[in-house]
Amino acid sequence: MSRGSMHVGDGKVVARPVALTLVAAAFASAILTGGGRAAAQGTPEANASPAGGPCITLDTTAPASTPMAEGTPEAESLPATPAATDVEDAVVQAAQNFVNCWNANDLAGLASTVTPNFLESQFGSTDFDEIGTQVEDMGGLPPIAIEELGGVQSYDDGRVSLELRYRLGEYQVVDARHFFVAAGDTYLVDQEELIASTAEGDSAIISFTVAADAPIAFDQRSEIAPSELLQLHGRNMTEDGRTFLVVQLPAATEGTPSADEGLPGDTEFIGRLRVQAAGEEDLVLSGLQPGVYALVDTADGTFAPLTLAEPEA
C-alpha cells in the first residue's frame, strides 16, 4: 500500500488521506488526539491512560497458534483486500485499546490485547517477570503517540493489518504494519512488522553489528554531527533475537564511557529496537541534540558509545 509524504524533522505532520469508515475515523481521531473511549469486550474496570482513553483488560483467549507464529510468508507475498466495514471498525478499536494499555503501563491489560507471539517477538519472552524487568530497564513503557493511520487490509490466512506511524517516547519515529488475529468478537495484536520510514528531513545513517563472537559496535563511526533524522541500521548476526536501547548520558558525564566503567544509572531513554536472529532493522530518531549517547545490547549489557558533536561555529 502506498504511503504519502510526511514531514517530521521540522515538527510538521502532513498525513496522507486515509479511507476509513465514519466509525473507524472516530476511533482514529480519539487515538490521534488522546481522547475518546474504547468500547471493547472485557471488564468494565479501566485504568486511565496518560495519553488516551482507558485501558480495558479483555476477557478473551488468544489463539493457540497464529499464522505469524507458524511462519506465514510476509504480507507483500500474500493477496490483500480492503477489510469489511465491521472488521475495520473492530481493528481500529483494538489498536486504540492496545495503545491505551501501553501508555497506562498496564502490563496485565496490555497482555490481554496481544497474542503470545507478539510478546515473544517484541520482548523475547512470554514470562511476565522477564518482560517486567525489560520495562523497568526502560523506566516504564515509553509513551506511544500515533501520528498516522493507514487502511485496514484482510488476508486469505485470516489476518488483518493496519499501517501506522507513531512516536515512541520523544525522539523515536516508527513506521510499522500491525497484524491482528480474531479472538472472540475482538482482535488481538499478533505482530509488528517495521516498514521503510518515509520521514523527511536531513538525515545521517550509521550502522552497527552484534555477533556471537563480538559485542555490539558501530561499523564505521561513533561520532557524528546532529541532523534532523538519525537512522541506526542494526544487524544481529547471533542466533537469538536481541533488544537494543539508545540512552542519553547525563550532561555532567565527562568523556566517553568505557566498557570497564559501565554506564551511569541516570540515563534517559531515547529509543528501542528489536532485531530477530540473523536479521536487520532500522531505528529512526528525530531531533536529537548534541550530547553523549550509548547503544546498549540488553542481552549482555554491553554498549557502544555514540557522540553527537556540537556543530562548528
Order of alpha helices (4+ residues) and beta strands (2+ residues): beta-alpha-beta-beta-beta-alpha-alpha-alpha-alpha-beta-beta-beta-beta-beta-beta-beta-beta-beta-beta-beta-beta-beta-beta
